[in-house]
Amino acid sequence: MSHDRKPSGTWAPLPAPRHRAWEEASRGKNLDVATPYDPAASYTLGEVIMHPRFGPGIVQGVKESGKIYVVFEDDTRVLAHGRK
């Protein structure tokens, strides 16, 4: 008797968990009109940006020190802005 059993049904990996802040921040936003991210540009609260590595994000905080808090689908990150 063999103990090698084949799984029944179809197995698929679970989708990546969505960051709760992303769900709230992206609600009602048009992600198709995202501004390409550029550290030299300045951004405003609520603006939708497109980061080349992280994808679409929504600006959730702006600091005077040249940093912005951006919520992405997988995490919240601090990015530079207004750098000349």
Stockholm file with secondary structure:
# STOCKHOLM 1.0

chainA/1-84         MSHDRKPSGTWAPLPAPRHRAWEEASRGKNLDVATPYDPAASYTLGEVIMHPRFGPGIVQGVKESGKIYVVFEDDTRVLAHGRK
#=GR chainA/1-84 SS CCCCCCCCSCCCCCCCCCCHHHHHHHTTCCGGGCEECCTTSCCCTTCEEEETTTEEEEEEEEETTTEEEEEESSCEEEEECSCC
#=GC SS_cons        CCCCCCCCSCCCCCCCCCCHHHHHHHTTCCGGGCEECCTTSCCCTTCEEEETTTEEEEEEEEETTTEEEEEESSCEEEEECSCC
//
